[in-house]
């Protein structure tokens, strides 16, 4: 029977922006398991752009599965995509073409504008996971579902990282729009400047108090 899983991710970017960034998803720090990507075929079919790509990924098995798979942990993935700019829909289908007897994973993702917010895009993900390993089928399928669930989160983080790199967040200040520089802990440049200013004022206050204290306790002071 296999197992089925589905989830959604929301990106705070318009579909047009996401479509432009779609081909630059890799590399990113959240998808280090993607080792390579190559475009095998591309053509326009009607009003859609069809592409077929080959991706190579690491595919490490759990400890209990290392006795089953003794060869390379790398697996080849075929990704087929349809980009429909008229209806603003990107549909992708991916499937592994290695280790299919152990575990077969077929994933479908649909990227479309949020019907309630045109400035956002929703990714609808679904996956079918199956194994033909007699005696290990259930644990392998359960492992596949759990790993796919985690990978969905990493994929969303990675795509957001790429989108943020291409389209830095902006804030409106009156009639002007400025790019927000984000600090290490998520602070904007203005907040960091404000903290620095306050720290400087406190330092001056402490220095002033120290001078007063030294003057009052030195020769001729109130406590001398």
MDAnalysis code that builds the backbone (N, CA, C; Angstrom):
import MDAnalysis as mda
import numpy as np

u = mda.Universe.empty(672, n_residues=224, atom_resindex=np.repeat(np.arange(224), 3), trajectory=True)
u.add_TopologyAttr("name", ["N", "CA", "C"] * 224)
u.add_TopologyAttr("resid", np.arange(1, 225))
u.add_TopologyAttr("resname", ["UNK", "UNK", "UNK", "UNK", "UNK", "UNK", "UNK", "UNK", "UNK", "UNK", "UNK", "UNK", "UNK", "UNK", "UNK", "UNK", "UNK", "UNK", "UNK", "UNK", "UNK", "UNK", "UNK", "UNK", "UNK", "UNK", "UNK", "UNK", "UNK", "UNK", "UNK", "UNK", "UNK", "UNK", "UNK", "UNK", "UNK", "UNK", "UNK", "UNK", "UNK", "UNK", "UNK", "UNK", "UNK", "UNK", "UNK", "UNK", "UNK", "UNK", "UNK", "UNK", "UNK", "UNK", "UNK", "UNK", "UNK", "UNK", "UNK", "UNK", "UNK", "UNK", "UNK", "UNK", "UNK", "UNK", "UNK", "UNK", "UNK", "UNK", "UNK", "UNK", "UNK", "UNK", "UNK", "UNK", "UNK", "UNK", "UNK", "UNK", "UNK", "UNK", "UNK", "UNK", "UNK", "UNK", "UNK", "UNK", "UNK", "UNK", "UNK", "UNK", "UNK", "UNK", "UNK", "UNK", "UNK", "UNK", "UNK", "UNK", "UNK", "UNK", "UNK", "UNK", "UNK", "UNK", "UNK", "UNK", "UNK", "UNK", "UNK", "UNK", "UNK", "UNK", "UNK", "UNK", "UNK", "UNK", "UNK", "UNK", "UNK", "UNK", "UNK", "UNK", "UNK", "UNK", "UNK", "UNK", "UNK", "UNK", "UNK", "UNK", "UNK", "UNK", "UNK", "UNK", "UNK", "UNK", "UNK", "UNK", "UNK", "UNK", "UNK", "UNK", "UNK", "UNK", "UNK", "UNK", "UNK", "UNK", "UNK", "UNK", "UNK", "UNK", "UNK", "UNK", "UNK", "UNK", "UNK", "UNK", "UNK", "UNK", "UNK", "UNK", "UNK", "UNK", "UNK", "UNK", "UNK", "UNK", "UNK", "UNK", "UNK", "UNK", "UNK", "UNK", "UNK", "UNK", "UNK", "UNK", "UNK", "UNK", "UNK", "UNK", "UNK", "UNK", "UNK", "UNK", "UNK", "UNK", "UNK", "UNK", "UNK", "UNK", "UNK", "UNK", "UNK", "UNK", "UNK", "UNK", "UNK", "UNK", "UNK", "UNK", "UNK", "UNK", "UNK", "UNK", "UNK", "UNK", "UNK", "UNK", "UNK", "UNK", "UNK", "UNK", "UNK", "UNK", "UNK", "UNK", "UNK", "UNK", "UNK", "UNK"])
u.atoms.positions = np.array([
    [0.823, -1.214, 0.000],
    [0.000, 0.000, 0.000],
    [0.857, 1.264, 0.000],
    [1.965, 1.261, 0.753],
    [2.790, 2.453, 0.840],
    [2.192, 3.480, 1.792],
    [2.869, 4.626, 1.917],
    [2.410, 5.690, 2.807],
    [2.303, 6.996, 2.040],
    [1.408, 7.847, 2.521],
    [1.142, 9.130, 1.871],
    [1.287, 10.242, 2.892],
    [1.850, 11.378, 2.447],
    [2.029, 12.521, 3.345],
    [1.834, 13.806, 2.548],
    [1.231, 14.797, 3.187],
    [1.072, 16.092, 2.524],
    [1.206, 17.218, 3.535],
    [1.663, 18.362, 3.050],
    [1.835, 19.530, 3.903],
    [1.857, 20.780, 3.025],
    [1.807, 21.943, 3.640],
    [1.862, 23.208, 2.894],
    [2.887, 24.137, 3.531],
    [3.456, 25.006, 2.710],
    [4.381, 26.035, 3.174],
    [3.967, 27.353, 2.541],
    [4.061, 28.426, 3.296],
    [3.700, 29.746, 2.783],
    [4.945, 30.616, 2.702],
    [5.152, 31.223, 1.550],
    [6.288, 32.122, 1.333],
    [5.764, 33.548, 1.226],
    [6.401, 34.465, 1.920],
    [5.960, 35.860, 1.917],
    [6.494, 36.611, 0.696],
    [6.310, 36.013, -0.458],
    [6.736, 36.606, -1.722],
    [5.667, 36.318, -2.771],
    [5.512, 37.263, -3.705],
    [4.549, 37.081, -4.780],
    [4.999, 35.937, -5.687],
    [4.051, 35.363, -6.416],
    [4.366, 34.211, -7.274],
    [5.423, 34.564, -8.317],
    [5.343, 35.762, -8.897],
    [6.316, 36.178, -9.906],
    [7.738, 36.170, -9.342],
    [7.873, 36.621, -8.101],
    [9.191, 36.614, -7.464],
    [9.670, 35.183, -7.232],
    [8.774, 34.355, -6.742],
    [9.142, 32.965, -6.472],
    [9.516, 32.237, -7.753],
    [8.795, 32.502, -8.843],
    [9.076, 31.843, -10.121],
    [10.463, 32.204, -10.633],
    [10.886, 33.445, -10.426],
    [12.210, 33.864, -10.876],
    [13.305, 33.212, -10.039],
    [13.017, 32.983, -8.761],
    [14.017, 32.392, -7.860],
    [14.016, 30.867, -7.907],
    [13.015, 30.290, -8.547],
    [12.828, 28.838, -8.537],
    [14.058, 28.092, -9.028],
    [14.736, 28.601, -10.058],
    [15.880, 27.904, -10.646],
    [17.163, 28.123, -9.867],
    [17.084, 28.918, -8.819],
    [18.271, 29.194, -7.995],
    [18.130, 28.642, -6.575],
    [17.312, 27.612, -6.414],
    [17.086, 27.062, -5.070],
    [18.338, 26.459, -4.456],
    [19.224, 25.963, -5.287],
    [20.459, 25.342, -4.799],
    [21.656, 26.069, -5.407],
    [22.756, 26.147, -4.615],
    [22.918, 25.639, -3.250],
    [22.354, 26.608, -2.227],
    [22.084, 26.095, -1.033],
    [21.717, 26.915, 0.107],
    [22.112, 26.141, 1.368],
    [22.329, 26.820, 2.474],
    [22.839, 26.161, 3.681],
    [21.884, 25.153, 4.308],
    [20.623, 25.133, 3.873],
    [19.661, 24.183, 4.436],
    [19.499, 22.938, 3.566],
    [20.139, 22.917, 2.422],
    [20.016, 21.770, 1.507],
    [21.399, 21.277, 1.096],
    [22.261, 21.086, 2.074],
    [23.618, 20.634, 1.782],
    [23.645, 19.196, 1.275],
    [22.519, 18.478, 1.415],
    [22.472, 17.105, 0.916],
    [22.329, 17.063, -0.611],
    [22.026, 18.207, -1.224],
    [21.950, 18.276, -2.687],
    [23.361, 18.532, -3.203],
    [23.930, 17.541, -3.878],
    [25.318, 17.618, -4.310],
    [25.483, 18.241, -5.691],
    [24.540, 17.999, -6.595],
    [24.655, 18.541, -7.954],
    [23.292, 18.620, -8.607],
    [23.185, 19.417, -9.657],
    [21.953, 19.540, -10.438],
    [22.312, 19.840, -11.887],
    [21.647, 19.160, -12.806],
    [21.902, 19.334, -14.231],
    [20.576, 19.345, -14.986],
    [20.444, 20.250, -15.939],
    [19.249, 20.308, -16.776],
    [19.441, 19.371, -17.957],
    [18.555, 18.388, -18.091],
    [18.661, 17.402, -19.155],
    [17.865, 17.799, -20.400],
    [16.733, 18.460, -20.168],
    [15.848, 18.767, -21.304],
    [14.941, 19.920, -20.926],
    [14.645, 20.762, -21.908],
    [13.742, 21.905, -21.651],
    [13.084, 22.326, -22.947],
    [11.781, 22.564, -22.888],
    [11.056, 23.027, -24.064],
    [9.769, 23.717, -23.631],
    [9.205, 24.500, -24.538],
    [7.927, 25.170, -24.290],
    [6.824, 24.275, -24.837],
    [5.883, 23.926, -23.991],
    [4.742, 23.102, -24.381],
    [3.480, 23.927, -24.213],
    [2.970, 24.429, -25.325],
    [1.806, 25.310, -25.241],
    [2.188, 26.599, -24.539],
    [1.556, 26.867, -23.414],
    [1.867, 28.072, -22.636],
    [2.725, 27.752, -21.424],
    [3.285, 26.531, -21.377],
    [4.056, 26.106, -20.225],
    [5.510, 25.811, -20.591],
    [6.400, 26.055, -19.637],
    [7.803, 25.698, -19.791],
    [8.028, 24.373, -19.073],
    [8.416, 23.371, -19.846],
    [8.678, 22.050, -19.272],
    [10.185, 21.849, -19.139],
    [10.615, 21.347, -17.980],
    [12.034, 21.080, -17.742],
    [12.195, 19.728, -17.073],
    [13.273, 19.050, -17.437],
    [13.636, 17.799, -16.766],
    [15.059, 17.956, -16.261],
    [15.236, 17.756, -14.962],
    [16.562, 17.939, -14.379],
    [16.973, 16.692, -13.594],
    [18.265, 16.526, -13.456],
    [18.820, 15.416, -12.683],
    [19.565, 15.986, -11.492],
    [19.170, 15.561, -10.297],
    [19.817, 16.007, -9.075],
    [20.475, 14.807, -8.390],
    [21.610, 15.040, -7.780],
    [22.289, 14.017, -6.999],
    [22.265, 14.443, -5.532],
    [21.785, 13.543, -4.687],
    [21.663, 13.853, -3.271],
    [22.262, 12.732, -2.436],
    [22.623, 13.080, -1.202],
    [23.022, 12.051, -0.257],
    [21.748, 11.424, 0.296],
    [21.829, 10.161, 0.633],
    [20.625, 9.434, 1.044],
    [20.978, 8.446, 2.148],
    [21.504, 8.976, 3.236],
    [21.983, 8.119, 4.314],
    [20.842, 7.333, 4.949],
    [21.108, 6.059, 5.163],
    [20.144, 5.182, 5.809],
    [20.346, 5.204, 7.319],
    [19.313, 4.850, 8.100],
    [19.487, 4.762, 9.555],
    [20.391, 3.586, 9.894],
    [20.821, 3.504, 11.150],
    [21.750, 2.459, 11.584],
    [21.216, 1.067, 11.258],
    [19.920, 0.858, 11.498],
    [19.378, -0.470, 11.283],
    [19.302, -0.829, 9.791],
    [19.447, 0.175, 8.921],
    [19.357, -0.096, 7.482],
    [20.708, -0.197, 6.796],
    [21.799, 0.073, 7.544],
    [23.119, 0.033, 6.929],
    [23.499, -1.376, 6.489],
    [22.918, -2.382, 7.130],
    [23.203, -3.751, 6.714],
    [22.506, -4.116, 5.417],
    [21.460, -3.351, 5.067],
    [20.716, -3.607, 3.831],
    [21.405, -2.942, 2.655],
    [21.846, -1.701, 2.849],
    [22.493, -0.935, 1.780],
    [23.961, -0.767, 2.121],
    [24.810, -1.434, 1.395],
    [26.245, -1.361, 1.654],
    [26.977, -0.537, 0.592],
    [26.241, -0.069, -0.396],
    [26.862, 0.709, -1.474],
    [26.821, 2.197, -1.136],
    [27.051, 3.028, -2.148],
    [27.094, 4.476, -1.964],
    [25.773, 5.002, -1.404],
    [25.871, 6.052, -0.590],
    [24.675, 6.685, -0.026],
    [24.163, 7.794, -0.933],
    [24.722, 7.945, -2.110],
    [24.242, 8.947, -3.051],
    [23.145, 8.355, -3.923],
    [22.139, 9.176, -4.214],
    [21.020, 8.716, -5.036],
    [20.693, 9.780, -6.076],
    [20.288, 9.343, -7.252],
    [19.917, 10.263, -8.331],
    [18.414, 10.523, -8.295],
    [18.052, 11.773, -8.500],
    [16.649, 12.204, -8.465],
    [16.302, 12.881, -9.787],
    [15.185, 12.511, -10.383],
    [14.692, 13.187, -11.581],
    [13.605, 14.170, -11.158],
    [13.752, 15.409, -11.583],
    [12.762, 16.449, -11.293],
    [12.175, 16.937, -12.616],
    [10.861, 16.813, -12.760],
    [10.152, 17.345, -13.919],
    [9.286, 18.514, -13.446],
    [9.337, 19.611, -14.157],
    [8.590, 20.792, -13.730],
    [7.839, 21.419, -14.890],
    [6.700, 22.009, -14.556],
    [5.865, 22.730, -15.509],
    [5.609, 24.121, -14.942],
    [6.058, 25.142, -15.654],
    [5.850, 26.521, -15.223],
    [4.800, 27.139, -16.132],
    [3.679, 27.529, -15.526],
    [2.569, 28.116, -16.273],
    [2.417, 29.580, -15.851],
    [3.064, 30.516, -16.586],
    [3.004, 31.930, -16.189],
    [1.627, 32.551, -16.347],
    [0.806, 31.984, -17.229],
    [-0.535, 32.537, -17.447],
    [-1.418, 32.303, -16.226],
    [-1.456, 31.070, -15.753],
    [-2.275, 30.743, -14.578],
    [-1.506, 30.886, -13.274],
    [-0.226, 31.238, -13.363],
    [0.649, 31.401, -12.193],
    [0.670, 30.126, -11.337],
    [1.137, 29.061, -11.956],
    [1.260, 27.776, -11.269],
    [2.582, 27.117, -11.680],
    [3.322, 26.656, -10.704],
    [4.499, 25.823, -10.955],
    [4.201, 24.462, -10.341],
    [4.338, 23.416, -11.141],
    [4.107, 22.056, -10.662],
    [5.377, 21.243, -10.877],
    [5.840, 20.568, -9.833],
    [7.035, 19.738, -9.958],
    [6.721, 18.313, -9.527],
    [7.358, 17.371, -10.204],
    [7.287, 15.956, -9.851],
    [8.723, 15.454, -9.705],
    [9.032, 14.838, -8.594],
    [10.372, 14.282, -8.400],
    [10.251, 12.827, -7.998],
    [11.230, 12.033, -8.422],
    [11.262, 10.614, -8.060],
    [12.706, 10.139, -8.075],
    [13.017, 9.227, -7.196],
    [14.368, 8.675, -7.181],
    [14.475, 7.575, -8.225],
    [15.651, 7.474, -8.851],
    [15.877, 6.442, -9.857],
    [16.974, 5.479, -9.400],
    [17.295, 5.551, -8.131],
    [18.239, 4.615, -7.528],
    [17.647, 4.085, -6.243],
    [17.983, 2.863, -5.869],
    [17.482, 2.230, -4.639],
    [15.956, 2.142, -4.606],
    [15.320, 2.058, -5.767],
    [13.850, 2.048, -5.811],
    [13.252, 0.805, -5.160],
    [13.980, -0.306, -5.170],
    [13.456, -1.510, -4.517],
    [13.413, -1.318, -3.003],
    [14.403, -0.608, -2.483],
    [14.449, -0.361, -1.042],
    [13.403, 0.672, -0.661],
    [13.399, 1.802, -1.357],
    [12.399, 2.835, -1.067],
    [12.181, 3.701, -2.303],
    [10.940, 3.829, -2.702],
    [10.567, 4.671, -3.830],
    [9.810, 5.889, -3.292],
    [10.272, 7.075, -3.678],
    [9.645, 8.312, -3.214],
    [9.225, 9.142, -4.431],
    [7.951, 9.435, -4.519],
    [7.422, 10.299, -5.572],
    [6.811, 11.521, -4.894],
    [7.303, 12.687, -5.269],
    [6.843, 13.928, -4.641],
    [6.227, 14.853, -5.680],
    [5.165, 15.513, -5.287],
    [4.524, 16.517, -6.137],
    [4.401, 17.811, -5.346],
    [4.799, 18.908, -5.974],
    [4.687, 20.222, -5.330],
    [4.002, 21.179, -6.293],
    [3.025, 21.916, -5.793],
    [2.325, 22.933, -6.581],
    [2.525, 24.284, -5.900],
    [3.122, 25.227, -6.628],
    [3.306, 26.586, -6.133],
    [2.268, 27.477, -6.811],
    [1.446, 28.133, -6.006],
    [0.422, 29.021, -6.561],
    [0.185, 30.183, -5.610],
    [-0.339, 31.317, -6.116],
    [-0.584, 32.468, -5.249],
    [-1.579, 32.135, -4.141],
    [-1.357, 32.739, -2.990],
    [-2.310, 32.597, -1.895],
    [-3.610, 33.292, -2.312],
    [-4.733, 32.577, -2.355],
    [-5.993, 33.207, -2.790],
    [-6.444, 34.346, -1.896],
    [-5.943, 34.374, -0.656],
    [-6.333, 35.435, 0.274],
    [-5.302, 36.551, 0.370],
    [-4.143, 36.343, -0.245],
    [-3.085, 37.356, -0.193],
    [-2.189, 37.207, -1.420],
    [-2.394, 38.010, -2.448],
    [-1.615, 37.883, -3.683],
    [-0.125, 38.141, -3.496],
    [0.254, 38.713, -2.364],
    [1.665, 38.969, -2.091],
    [2.376, 37.760, -1.515],
    [1.657, 36.660, -1.349],
    [2.239, 35.435, -0.808],
    [2.021, 34.275, -1.774],
    [2.853, 33.249, -1.629],
    [2.746, 32.050, -2.456],
    [2.703, 30.827, -1.558],
    [1.828, 29.892, -1.896],
    [1.689, 28.667, -1.106],
    [2.242, 27.489, -1.892],
    [3.011, 26.648, -1.212],
    [3.525, 25.410, -1.812],
    [2.763, 24.242, -1.205],
    [2.065, 23.510, -2.034],
    [1.322, 22.327, -1.597],
    [2.174, 21.101, -1.924],
    [2.641, 20.393, -0.909],
    [3.521, 19.242, -1.099],
    [2.794, 17.945, -0.765],
    [3.031, 16.935, -1.569],
    [2.481, 15.609, -1.282],
    [3.509, 14.575, -1.725],
    [3.529, 13.446, -1.023],
    [4.524, 12.411, -1.327],
    [3.916, 11.034, -1.136],
    [4.358, 10.126, -2.003],
    [3.976, 8.716, -1.913],
    [5.257, 7.920, -1.705],
    [5.314, 7.157, -0.633],
    [6.527, 6.419, -0.285],
    [6.195, 4.941, -0.199],
    [7.008, 4.130, -0.878],
    [6.747, 2.699, -0.942],
    [8.064, 1.934, -0.857],
    [8.002, 0.714, -0.350],
    [9.177, -0.146, -0.270],
    [8.794, -1.567, -0.663],
    [9.719, -2.245, -1.343],
    [9.504, -3.641, -1.729],
    [10.431, -4.591, -0.975],
    [10.967, -4.109, 0.152],
    [11.872, -4.934, 0.946],
    [11.064, -5.813, 1.896],
    [11.001, -7.087, 1.585],
    [10.235, -8.024, 2.408],
    [10.844, -8.086, 3.804],
    [9.989, -7.939, 4.809],
    [10.441, -7.980, 6.193],
    [10.862, -6.628, 6.740],
    [11.132, -5.653, 5.872],
    [11.567, -4.323, 6.319],
    [10.655, -3.221, 5.789],
    [9.599, -3.611, 5.106],
    [8.775, -2.630, 4.406],
    [8.221, -1.560, 5.343],
    [7.595, -1.965, 6.435],
    [6.972, -0.986, 7.329],
    [7.980, -0.020, 7.943],
    [9.079, -0.520, 8.540],
    [10.034, 0.446, 9.115],
    [10.662, 1.364, 8.078],
    [10.910, 0.857, 6.875],
    [11.492, 1.698, 5.823],
    [10.512, 2.783, 5.398],
    [9.251, 2.432, 5.221],
    [8.250, 3.422, 4.819],
    [8.035, 4.456, 5.920],
    [8.029, 4.009, 7.171],
    [7.867, 4.944, 8.293],
    [9.062, 5.889, 8.367],
    [10.253, 5.329, 8.161],
    [11.460, 6.153, 8.147],
    [11.387, 7.166, 7.004],
    [10.927, 6.718, 5.838],
    [10.824, 7.604, 4.682],
    [9.871, 8.760, 4.917],
    [8.728, 8.471, 5.538],
    [7.758, 9.531, 5.837],
    [8.340, 10.539, 6.814],
    [9.013, 10.063, 7.863],
    [9.577, 10.965, 8.862],
    [10.677, 11.828, 8.255],
    [11.513, 11.219, 7.429],
    [12.579, 11.997, 6.793],
    [12.000, 13.007, 5.817],
    [10.966, 12.621, 5.072],
    [10.341, 13.547, 4.137],
    [9.741, 14.733, 4.892],
    [9.111, 14.453, 6.036],
    [8.525, 15.526, 6.836],
    [9.588, 16.540, 7.250],
    [10.742, 16.042, 7.713],
    [11.823, 16.937, 8.115],
    [12.389, 17.684, 6.910],
    [12.525, 16.985, 5.793],
    [13.069, 17.616, 4.591],
    [12.172, 18.733, 4.064],
    [10.855, 18.590, 4.277],
    [9.930, 19.648, 3.847],
    [10.255, 20.956, 4.569],
    [10.510, 20.852, 5.864],
    [10.862, 22.040, 6.640],
    [12.176, 22.643, 6.173],
    [13.166, 21.783, 5.911],
    [14.452, 22.267, 5.435],
    [14.337, 22.888, 4.043],
    [13.505, 22.279, 3.199],
    [13.313, 22.810, 1.843],
    [12.704, 24.210, 1.893],
    [11.727, 24.410, 2.788],
    [11.097, 25.726, 2.920],
    [12.098, 26.753, 3.437],
    [12.906, 26.365, 4.420],
    [13.925, 27.269, 4.955],
    [14.951, 27.621, 3.878],
    [15.347, 26.619, 3.103],
    [16.327, 26.860, 2.054],
    [15.811, 27.785, 0.972],
    [14.570, 27.571, 0.554],
    [13.984, 28.424, -0.487],
    [13.813, 29.841, 0.037],
    [13.405, 29.979, 1.294],
    [13.275, 31.305, 1.890],
    [14.628, 32.008, 1.954],
    [15.666, 31.248, 2.242],
    [17.022, 31.810, 2.284],
    [17.388, 32.394, 0.917],
    [17.097, 31.636, -0.143],
    [17.386, 32.097, -1.496],
    [16.546, 33.324, -1.843],
    [15.263, 33.279, -1.497],
    [14.381, 34.417, -1.779],
    [14.844, 35.666, -1.043],
    [15.254, 35.511, 0.215],
    [15.749, 36.658, 0.983],
    [17.024, 37.223, 0.383],
    [17.839, 36.338, -0.209],
    [19.088, 36.795, -0.823],
    [18.810, 37.596, -2.093],
    [17.813, 37.156, -2.862],
    [17.484, 37.837, -4.118],
    [16.643, 39.086, -3.876],
    [15.715, 38.986, -2.928],
    [14.818, 40.102, -2.618],
    [14.952, 40.454, -1.134],
    [15.959, 41.255, -0.756],
    [16.128, 41.621, 0.655],
    [14.878, 42.306, 1.189],
    [14.487, 42.028, 2.433],
    [13.304, 42.681, 3.016],
    [13.449, 44.190, 2.994],
    [12.347, 44.875, 2.751],
    [12.361, 46.339, 2.693],
    [11.338, 46.907, 3.676],
    [11.622, 48.095, 4.186],
    [10.674, 48.794, 5.065],
    [10.400, 50.172, 4.488],
    [9.172, 50.645, 4.684],
    [8.795, 51.969, 4.189],
    [9.079, 53.013, 5.253],
    [9.732, 54.107, 4.873],
    [9.989, 55.217, 5.787],
    [9.523, 56.488, 5.089],
    [8.265, 56.876, 5.355],
    [7.707, 58.025, 4.672],
    [7.525, 57.708, 3.195],
    [8.127, 58.516, 2.334],
    [8.011, 58.305, 0.900],
    [9.133, 57.412, 0.378],
    [10.061, 57.040, 1.260],
    [11.208, 56.253, 0.832],
    [11.067, 54.798, 1.264],
    [11.711, 53.934, 0.539],
    [11.763, 52.523, 0.897],
    [13.221, 52.155, 1.075],
    [13.575, 51.632, 2.236],
    [14.954, 51.300, 2.523],
    [15.103, 49.802, 2.746],
    [16.263, 49.274, 2.353],
    [16.549, 47.864, 2.601],
    [16.942, 47.696, 4.054],
    [16.395, 46.669, 4.686],
    [16.686, 46.402, 6.091],
    [17.893, 45.491, 6.180],
    [18.915, 45.929, 6.895],
    [20.074, 45.070, 7.137],
    [19.834, 44.329, 8.437],
    [19.862, 43.035, 8.413],
    [19.548, 42.238, 9.590],
    [20.818, 41.803, 10.277],
    [20.878, 42.006, 11.590],
    [22.048, 41.615, 12.369],
    [22.053, 40.148, 12.703],
    [23.053, 39.746, 13.467],
    [23.230, 38.328, 13.776],
    [22.044, 37.744, 14.500],
    [21.426, 38.532, 15.372],
    [20.311, 38.033, 16.157],
    [18.983, 38.561, 15.655],
    [18.907, 38.914, 14.379],
    [17.644, 39.331, 13.789],
    [17.305, 40.783, 14.033],
    [18.270, 41.583, 14.514],
    [17.996, 42.985, 14.771],
    [18.262, 43.810, 13.520],
    [17.492, 44.857, 13.317],
    [17.740, 45.734, 12.183],
    [18.874, 46.690, 12.530],
    [19.425, 47.320, 11.508],
    [20.527, 48.258, 11.717],
    [20.109, 49.384, 12.642],
    [18.882, 49.898, 12.471],
    [18.412, 51.005, 13.310],
    [18.355, 50.607, 14.782],
    [17.892, 49.386, 15.042],
    [17.826, 48.930, 16.428],
    [19.217, 48.802, 17.033],
    [20.143, 48.290, 16.226],
    [21.502, 48.134, 16.730],
    [22.136, 49.499, 17.009],
    [21.860, 50.488, 16.107],
    [22.377, 51.834, 16.334],
    [21.790, 52.443, 17.611],
    [20.498, 52.203, 17.838],
    [19.843, 52.741, 19.022],
    [20.448, 52.145, 20.288],
    [20.705, 50.843, 20.264],
    [21.327, 50.193, 21.426],
    [22.718, 50.755, 21.683],
    [23.456, 50.976, 20.598],
    [24.803, 51.518, 20.740],
    [24.757, 52.925, 21.325],
    [23.764, 53.729, 20.882],
    [23.627, 55.100, 21.396],
    [23.322, 55.090, 22.885],
    [22.387, 54.204, 23.288],
    [22.025, 54.115, 24.700],
    [23.203, 53.666, 25.549],
    [23.943, 52.710, 25.019],
    [25.112, 52.227, 25.756],
    [26.132, 53.338, 25.936],
    [26.296, 54.178, 24.885],
    [27.232, 55.283, 24.969],
    [26.809, 56.304, 26.003],
    [25.488, 56.586, 26.057],
    [24.980, 57.543, 27.046],
    [25.179, 57.028, 28.464],
    [24.941, 55.732, 28.652],
    [25.131, 55.153, 29.987],
    [26.594, 55.227, 30.397],
    [27.478, 54.998, 29.430],
    [28.910, 55.052, 29.725],
    [29.308, 56.467, 30.145],
    [28.733, 57.472, 29.435],
    [29.026, 58.861, 29.787],
    [28.501, 59.193, 31.176],
    [27.281, 58.675, 31.492],
    [26.701, 58.930, 32.810],
    [27.578, 58.334, 33.903],
    [28.053, 57.093, 33.671],
    [28.906, 56.449, 34.671],
    [30.210, 57.221, 34.838],
    [30.738, 57.719, 33.710],
    [31.974, 58.493, 33.778],
    [31.756, 59.782, 34.552],
    [30.588, 60.427, 34.339],
    [30.282, 61.658, 35.052],
    [30.125, 61.428, 36.538],
    [29.445, 60.343, 36.916],
    [29.273, 60.013, 38.326],
    [30.610, 59.733, 38.981],
    [31.493, 59.074, 38.266],
    [32.807, 58.757, 38.819],
    [33.588, 60.027, 39.086],
    [33.451, 61.030, 38.200],
    [34.161, 62.298, 38.377],
    [33.642, 63.031, 39.593],
    [32.300, 63.053, 39.746],
    [31.688, 63.720, 40.897],
    [32.119, 63.049, 42.184],
    [32.116, 61.708, 42.180],
    [32.476, 60.952, 43.375],
    [33.938, 61.215, 43.738],
    [34.793, 61.269, 42.740],
    [36.211, 61.497, 43.003],
    [36.424, 62.893, 43.567],
    [35.672, 63.869, 43.050],
    [35.822, 65.248, 43.509],
    [35.341, 65.408, 44.950],
    [34.261, 64.650, 45.291],
    [33.682, 64.818, 46.636],
    [34.445, 64.068, 47.695],
    [35.227, 63.086, 47.318],
    [35.950, 62.296, 48.323],
    [37.437, 62.599, 48.326],
    [37.895, 63.467, 47.423],
    [39.313, 63.784, 47.362],
    [39.645, 64.877, 48.364],
    [40.900, 65.407, 48.367],
    [41.311, 66.486, 49.272],
    [40.379, 67.678, 49.163],
    [39.856, 68.123, 50.301],
    [38.962, 69.253, 50.303],
    [37.542, 68.867, 50.022],
    [37.277, 67.548, 49.820],
    [35.927, 67.115, 49.533],
    [35.120, 67.043, 50.783],
    [33.820, 66.685, 50.678],
    [32.909, 66.648, 51.812],
    [33.322, 65.611, 52.814],
    [33.939, 64.463, 52.349],
    [34.277, 63.392, 53.263],
    [35.747, 63.410, 53.682],
    [36.472, 64.439, 53.310],
    [37.910, 64.422, 53.600],
    [38.157, 64.859, 55.030],
])
